[in-house]
Amino acid sequence: MEKKYINTKKKKLSSLITILFIISGIFCQTKAQQNNSADTLRYKNNPSYDLQTGMFDLYKTRQADIVMLGNSLTAGTNWAELLGRPNIVSRAIPGDILQGFVSRLDQVTKLKPKIVFVMGGLNDIYSWIPVEDVYKNYLRVIETLRAKGITVVIQLTTYVAQDYAKQWGGTPQVNLGRNREIDKLNKLLSDYGRKNNIELINLLPSIATKDGYLKPELSWDGVHFKSETYRIWAREVERVLRKFNM
């Protein structure tokens, strides 16, 4: 009788453990789905995103040979005036991450551009998004554009200065660590570009210090460019456009 009671108790305990595992699995799956959903919509946390995409829909431009796709760095100048070219438009949103680029590519492709210059990744790195995820989204941008017959130019991600975000608790050590993550992303992009015969622009030899920061004299806040930096950047863009007879 005692043996039968023990066996029954073991069965009940086993059933209880099984139920707990099932509940735990459902909970974990639900949390994973919530996290995936949050990650998918992460770019929407940027208040500039809906505003700027709405403006892009309002703009009267129907076709542009050259599109500058990026974040606040790309948005920091009037490219048509900087280059003296009327057939160039910016589709840049301050604070945007690569997921946001992917989501709004139709606003680029509908312009039927011949060439698109892409620069992104810095906001991703400072959102502590893993480099591998940033790279995957970057490739989605590149491959989507190339599938439409559009020439893509990869513009490697730039650094921040040593004292960037100092007023918000930023330190040289944190900034150097983020810059090393940028190096990892740029290595992946450079290797992919060379393997697939994609043109690259690398501003870092001209704008970075020897110890791996953005030169402070080229930025007004440790990340965003001064006019001299845009002069350097414009020179590289013109070099590429001449190469493609544009």
Secondary structure, DSSP 8 states (H G I E B T S, - for coil): -HHHHHHHHHHHHHHHHHHHHHHHHHHHHHHHHHHHHHHHTGGGGSHHHHHHHHHHHH------SEEEEESHHHHTS-HHHHHT-TTEEEEE-TT--HHHHHHTTHHHHTT--SEEEE---HHHHTTT--HHHHHHHHHHHHHHHHHTT-EEEEE------TTTTGGGT--HHHHHHHHHHHHHHHHHHHHHHHHTT-EEE--HHHHB-TTSSB-GGGBSSSSSB-HHHHHHHHHHHHHHHHHTT-
